[in-house]
Amino acid sequence: MRIEIAEIENRNLYRVWHDGAVIIERTTSPMRAAARVLLMRGVANLDDVLEMTRRGSNQVDLRATIGDAALLEAPTEPDEGDADPDGLSDSSEVPEATPPALKTAAVPSEWDFAKPGPR
C-alpha cells in the first residue's frame, strides 16, 4: 500500500494521496495521519505495509506497518514510579507549590557597594 505526499508552500505541511485521490489536505505527520485514515476507512489492516513516496517519485522514503505508522499499541503496564500511558504520574504525592529557598553566597565584608571603582 502506497501513499504520496507533497509539501505545501515549504511550511512543513503536507498533502497526502492514496490511489490517486487526496485523502488528507493538510498534515504535519503524513505517515501517521494516512495510516489512521486508511484504518478508519477500512482500506488497511494493522499488519499491512505502508510506503510513503514524494509525489512524482517512485523512491520509497519511509516504510512501516500500518499499526506502527499509526502509533497504535496495546497499553503496557507502567513500572513502579513510571508515568502512566496518559503521561500522568501514578504517585499520589503532590509536589511543593513553592521552590526551595535560593542559597546566596557570602559577600566579603571589605566589599562596599556604595563606593564606585574596582573591587
Backbone as CSV, one residue per row, in Angstrom:
resi,resn,N_x,N_y,N_z,CA_x,CA_y,CA_z,C_x,C_y,C_z
1,MET,0.858,-1.162,0.000,0.000,0.000,0.000,0.907,1.229,0.000
2,ARG,0.591,2.192,-0.858,1.494,3.331,-1.021,0.730,4.642,-0.933
3,ILE,1.351,5.625,-0.277,0.820,6.985,-0.266,1.853,7.893,-0.912
4,GLU,1.378,9.004,-1.441,2.264,10.026,-1.993,2.040,11.307,-1.204
5,ILE,3.119,12.058,-0.983,2.993,13.315,-0.251,3.622,14.443,-1.058
6,ALA,3.155,15.643,-0.804,3.759,16.847,-1.376,3.694,17.932,-0.314
7,GLU,4.810,18.627,-0.126,4.840,19.701,0.859,4.067,20.901,0.325
8,ILE,3.343,21.548,1.203,2.544,22.716,0.839,3.329,23.972,1.184
9,GLU,3.757,24.697,0.187,4.397,26.007,0.336,5.545,26.029,1.341
10,ASN,6.357,24.981,1.407,7.520,24.931,2.305,7.179,25.325,3.741
11,ARG,6.047,24.855,4.224,5.607,25.227,5.577,5.521,24.030,6.503
12,ASN,6.185,22.929,6.167,6.138,21.707,6.964,4.711,21.161,7.065
13,LEU,3.918,21.442,6.049,2.572,20.889,5.929,2.544,20.058,4.659
14,TYR,1.834,18.935,4.697,1.831,18.021,3.569,0.409,17.667,3.152
15,ARG,0.229,17.477,1.844,-0.998,16.923,1.282,-0.684,15.474,0.977
16,VAL,-1.673,14.582,1.190,-1.432,13.140,1.062,-2.435,12.532,0.069
17,TRP,-1.898,11.703,-0.860,-2.703,10.990,-1.847,-2.607,9.493,-1.623
18,HIS,-3.688,8.789,-1.923,-3.693,7.328,-1.948,-4.527,6.914,-3.153
19,ASP,-3.986,6.063,-3.983,-4.664,5.625,-5.223,-5.127,6.809,-6.068
20,GLY,-4.312,7.854,-6.137,-4.600,8.998,-6.998,-5.559,10.021,-6.426
21,ALA,-6.124,9.774,-5.258,-7.074,10.711,-4.649,-6.486,11.308,-3.372
22,VAL,-6.771,12.575,-3.145,-6.317,13.235,-1.916,-7.105,12.654,-0.752
23,ILE,-6.374,12.152,0.247,-7.054,11.644,1.448,-6.865,12.581,2.633
24,ILE,-5.840,13.438,2.563,-5.597,14.412,3.635,-5.139,15.709,2.971
25,GLU,-5.812,16.796,3.282,-5.459,18.094,2.699,-4.226,18.710,3.344
26,ARG,-4.139,18.653,4.669,-3.018,19.288,5.385,-2.682,18.494,6.634
27,THR,-1.401,18.160,6.775,-0.952,17.479,7.985,0.541,17.728,8.166
28,THR,0.986,17.681,9.403,2.420,17.767,9.678,3.028,16.380,9.829
29,SER,2.184,15.341,9.944,2.644,13.954,10.092,1.957,13.086,9.045
30,PRO,2.426,13.137,7.806,1.696,12.446,6.742,1.601,10.934,6.909
31,MET,2.653,10.290,7.379,2.631,8.831,7.506,1.621,8.404,8.568
32,ARG,1.681,9.033,9.738,0.768,8.682,10.829,-0.674,9.003,10.460
33,ALA,-0.890,10.197,9.921,-2.250,10.608,9.570,-2.837,9.694,8.492
34,ALA,-2.051,9.350,7.485,-2.541,8.480,6.416,-2.872,7.090,6.952
35,ALA,-2.010,6.563,7.811,-2.267,5.240,8.380,-3.582,5.239,9.143
36,ARG,-3.840,6.269,9.899,-5.084,6.348,10.669,-6.302,6.500,9.767
37,VAL,-6.182,7.317,8.707,-7.295,7.494,7.778,-7.600,6.176,7.067
38,LEU,-6.554,5.487,6.610,-6.756,4.221,5.906,-7.379,3.166,6.815
39,LEU,-7.003,3.167,8.080,-7.629,2.252,9.043,-9.099,2.597,9.250
40,MET,-9.384,3.881,9.438,-10.766,4.308,9.682,-11.665,3.998,8.490
41,ARG,-11.125,4.100,7.286,-11.906,3.820,6.083,-12.037,2.325,5.810
42,GLY,-11.323,1.508,6.564,-11.388,0.066,6.372,-10.593,-0.434,5.178
43,VAL,-9.711,0.402,4.668,-8.898,0.061,3.500,-7.675,-0.754,3.901
44,ALA,-7.235,-0.628,5.137,-5.994,-1.263,5.578,-6.201,-2.011,6.886
45,ASN,-5.290,-2.960,7.108,-5.220,-3.694,8.379,-3.941,-3.291,9.092
46,LEU,-3.865,-3.569,10.387,-2.695,-3.182,11.172,-1.396,-3.781,10.642
47,ASP,-1.445,-4.963,10.052,-0.230,-5.634,9.577,0.146,-5.275,8.148
48,ASP,-0.674,-4.511,7.446,-0.340,-4.096,6.080,0.856,-3.157,6.098
49,VAL,1.682,-3.239,5.054,2.853,-2.367,4.948,2.455,-1.108,4.189
50,LEU,2.810,0.044,4.752,2.537,1.339,4.136,3.854,1.949,3.690
51,GLU,3.910,2.381,2.447,5.101,3.031,1.911,4.756,4.474,1.570
52,MET,5.685,5.381,1.866,5.478,6.792,1.579,6.498,7.247,0.542
53,THR,6.011,7.913,-0.511,6.885,8.480,-1.533,6.540,9.950,-1.712
54,ARG,7.464,10.682,-2.314,7.183,12.067,-2.697,6.390,12.027,-3.999
55,ARG,5.444,12.916,-4.138,4.608,12.965,-5.347,5.494,13.065,-6.583
56,GLY,5.272,12.162,-7.541,6.035,12.164,-8.780,7.300,11.333,-8.730
57,SER,7.592,10.700,-7.601,8.795,9.879,-7.455,8.387,8.454,-7.093
58,ASN,9.194,7.508,-7.519,8.944,6.113,-7.138,9.814,5.663,-5.975
59,GLN,10.720,6.534,-5.518,11.608,6.179,-4.412,10.822,6.176,-3.100
60,VAL,10.898,5.083,-2.373,10.207,4.973,-1.089,11.042,5.699,-0.033
61,ASP,10.446,6.699,0.592,11.131,7.476,1.633,10.958,6.864,3.013
62,LEU,9.837,6.185,3.228,9.548,5.635,4.548,8.644,4.425,4.365
63,ARG,8.876,3.389,5.186,8.079,2.162,5.106,7.830,1.676,6.532
64,ALA,6.573,1.306,6.807,6.218,0.783,8.131,4.898,0.041,8.015
65,THR,4.612,-0.787,9.007,3.277,-1.385,9.044,2.285,-0.285,9.413
66,ILE,1.051,-0.484,9.025,0.002,0.496,9.342,-0.086,0.700,10.851
67,GLY,-0.001,-0.386,11.612,-0.083,-0.290,13.072,1.038,0.544,13.663
68,ASP,2.258,0.329,13.166,3.394,1.118,13.663,3.277,2.574,13.231
69,ALA,2.896,2.791,11.978,2.791,4.157,11.464,1.700,4.947,12.189
70,ALA,0.624,4.275,12.533,-0.485,4.944,13.215,-0.208,5.140,14.701
71,LEU,0.910,4.583,15.167,1.292,4.646,16.588,0.229,4.014,17.474
72,LEU,-0.302,2.903,17.006,-1.299,2.175,17.791,-0.606,1.013,18.473
73,GLU,-0.627,1.012,19.779,-0.001,-0.054,20.545,-0.942,-0.479,21.652
74,ALA,-0.798,-1.705,22.042,-1.543,-2.162,23.206,-0.960,-1.476,24.432
75,PRO,-1.794,-1.030,25.353,-1.266,-0.376,26.547,-0.383,-1.331,27.337
76,THR,0.702,-0.818,27.846,1.587,-1.628,28.669,1.446,-1.181,30.111
77,GLU,1.738,-2.092,31.016,1.679,-1.722,32.425,2.926,-0.938,32.775
78,PRO,2.769,0.250,33.354,3.941,1.030,33.735,4.669,0.387,34.913
79,ASP,5.990,0.544,34.916,6.760,0.088,36.068,6.444,1.000,37.235
80,GLU,6.760,0.535,38.422,6.506,1.335,39.605,7.260,2.658,39.502
81,GLY,6.548,3.761,39.688,7.167,5.073,39.631,7.208,5.665,38.238
82,ASP,6.882,4.875,37.196,6.848,5.400,35.836,5.562,6.178,35.622
83,ALA,5.566,6.953,34.555,4.358,7.677,34.195,3.364,6.715,33.564
84,ASP,2.091,6.995,33.743,1.041,6.218,33.097,1.076,6.502,31.605
85,PRO,0.403,5.672,30.780,0.376,5.928,29.348,-0.170,7.304,28.991
86,ASP,-1.018,7.872,29.868,-1.538,9.208,29.570,-0.564,10.301,30.003
87,GLY,0.600,9.917,30.507,1.626,10.886,30.851,1.540,11.394,32.274
88,LEU,0.617,10.889,33.051,0.482,11.340,34.428,1.171,10.362,35.361
89,SER,1.748,10.859,36.389,2.437,10.015,37.343,1.427,9.208,38.140
90,ASP,1.813,7.985,38.498,0.911,7.181,39.318,1.119,7.467,40.801
91,SER,1.986,8.395,41.119,2.243,8.752,42.501,1.130,9.656,43.016
92,SER,0.740,9.462,44.266,-0.297,10.310,44.840,0.309,11.537,45.515
93,GLU,1.626,11.628,45.534,2.268,12.775,46.157,2.106,14.007,45.288
94,VAL,1.831,15.135,45.916,1.699,16.397,45.203,2.986,17.177,45.413
95,PRO,3.627,17.664,44.344,4.865,18.412,44.526,4.609,19.740,45.215
96,GLU,5.651,20.253,45.851,5.536,21.537,46.532,5.202,22.624,45.527
97,ALA,4.369,23.570,45.953,3.976,24.651,45.064,5.053,25.725,44.978
98,THR,5.867,25.842,46.027,6.904,26.866,46.005,8.266,26.203,45.981
99,PRO,9.194,26.755,45.217,10.533,26.171,45.161,11.271,26.393,46.478
100,PRO,12.277,25.569,46.753,13.052,25.785,47.969,13.778,27.126,47.899
101,ALA,14.137,27.645,49.079,14.804,28.942,49.140,16.125,28.902,48.376
102,LEU,16.443,30.005,47.716,17.699,30.096,46.986,18.846,30.295,47.968
103,LYS,19.955,29.691,47.682,21.132,29.875,48.512,21.896,31.077,47.983
104,THR,22.378,31.904,48.886,23.157,33.065,48.462,24.582,32.897,48.941
105,ALA,25.486,33.400,48.142,26.901,33.335,48.510,27.211,34.450,49.499
106,ALA,28.133,34.184,50.415,28.549,35.210,51.378,29.381,36.263,50.643
107,VAL,29.124,37.521,50.946,29.862,38.619,50.323,30.936,39.073,51.305
108,PRO,32.183,39.180,50.840,33.244,39.640,51.753,32.899,41.002,52.339
109,SER,33.225,41.203,53.613,32.874,42.443,54.310,33.613,43.651,53.746
110,GLU,34.769,43.440,53.089,35.503,44.585,52.543,34.849,45.158,51.284
111,TRP,33.876,44.471,50.742,33.205,44.999,49.563,32.194,46.039,50.011
112,ASP,32.373,47.236,49.547,31.434,48.302,49.868,30.766,48.704,48.571
113,PHE,29.533,48.325,48.422,28.836,48.556,47.170,28.443,50.016,46.965
114,ALA,28.570,50.819,47.979,28.246,52.217,47.857,29.385,52.992,47.189
115,LYS,30.624,52.465,47.264,31.774,53.151,46.680,31.938,52.750,45.206
116,PRO,32.171,53.728,44.325,32.458,53.376,42.929,33.880,52.869,42.807
117,GLY,34.174,52.165,41.720,35.537,51.701,41.473,35.656,50.211,41.450
118,PRO,36.866,49.713,41.138,37.075,48.274,41.031,36.987,47.595,42.396
119,ARG,36.712,46.332,42.361,36.581,45.561,43.597,37.713,44.577,43.694
